[in-house]
């Protein structure tokens, strides 16, 4: 299993599926296990969850910076 690929897949699903986004916010371990289709120990899943949260935060900052630069160009 390619963890990086799975993280990207989960991030894409979070951004495109509001129901899954809500599920991830309410119970990230269960949401990730559902996508992975594998029952891993919670500490291993939490590493993936933390990676997803970090990536989403970075992407959000990039989007905000892009919006600011776009406004400045106008």
C-alpha positions in Angstrom: 0.0 0.0 0.0 1.4 3.4 -1.0 0.6 5.6 2.0 1.3 8.9 0.2 -1.1 7.9 -2.6 -3.8 7.0 -0.1 -3.3 10.3 1.8 -3.7 12.2 -1.5 -6.8 10.1 -2.3 -8.3 10.8 1.1 -7.6 14.6 0.8 -9.2 14.7 -2.6 -12.3 12.9 -1.2 -12.4 15.3 1.8 -12.3 18.3 -0.6 -14.9 16.9 -3.0 -17.3 15.0 -0.7 -19.0 17.2 2.0 -20.4 14.1 3.8 -17.0 12.5 3.9 -15.5 15.7 5.1 -18.0 15.8 8.0 -17.3 12.1 8.8 -13.5 12.8 8.8 -14.0 15.7 11.2 -16.2 13.7 13.5 -14.3 10.4 13.5 -11.1 10.6 11.4 -9.9 7.1 12.4 -13.1 5.4 11.2 -13.2 7.5 8.0 -9.6 6.7 7.1 -10.1 3.0 7.9 -13.1 3.0 5.6 -11.1 4.3 2.7 -8.1 2.1 3.4 -10.2 -1.0 3.8 -7.8 -2.2 6.4 -8.1 -2.3 10.2 -4.8 -1.0 11.5 -3.9 -0.1 15.0 -5.2 3.4 16.0 -1.6 4.7 16.5 -0.8 3.9 12.8 -4.1 5.4 11.6 -3.4 8.5 13.6 -0.1 9.0 11.8 -2.0 9.0 8.6 -4.7 11.3 10.0 -2.0 13.7 11.2 -0.5 13.6 7.7 -3.8 14.4 6.1 -4.5 17.3 8.5 -1.1 18.8 7.9 -1.5 18.5 4.2 -4.9 20.1 4.2 -3.6 22.9 6.4 -0.7 23.6 4.0 -3.1 23.5 1.0 -5.5 25.9 2.7 -2.6 28.4 3.3 -1.5 28.1 -0.3 -5.0 28.8 -1.5 -5.3 31.9 0.8 -1.9 33.2 -0.4 -3.0 32.7 -4.0 -6.2 34.6 -3.4 -4.2 37.5 -1.8 -1.7 37.6 -4.7 -4.7 37.5 -7.2 -6.3 40.5 -5.5 -3.0 42.4 -5.4 -2.5 41.8 -9.2 -5.9 43.5 -9.8 
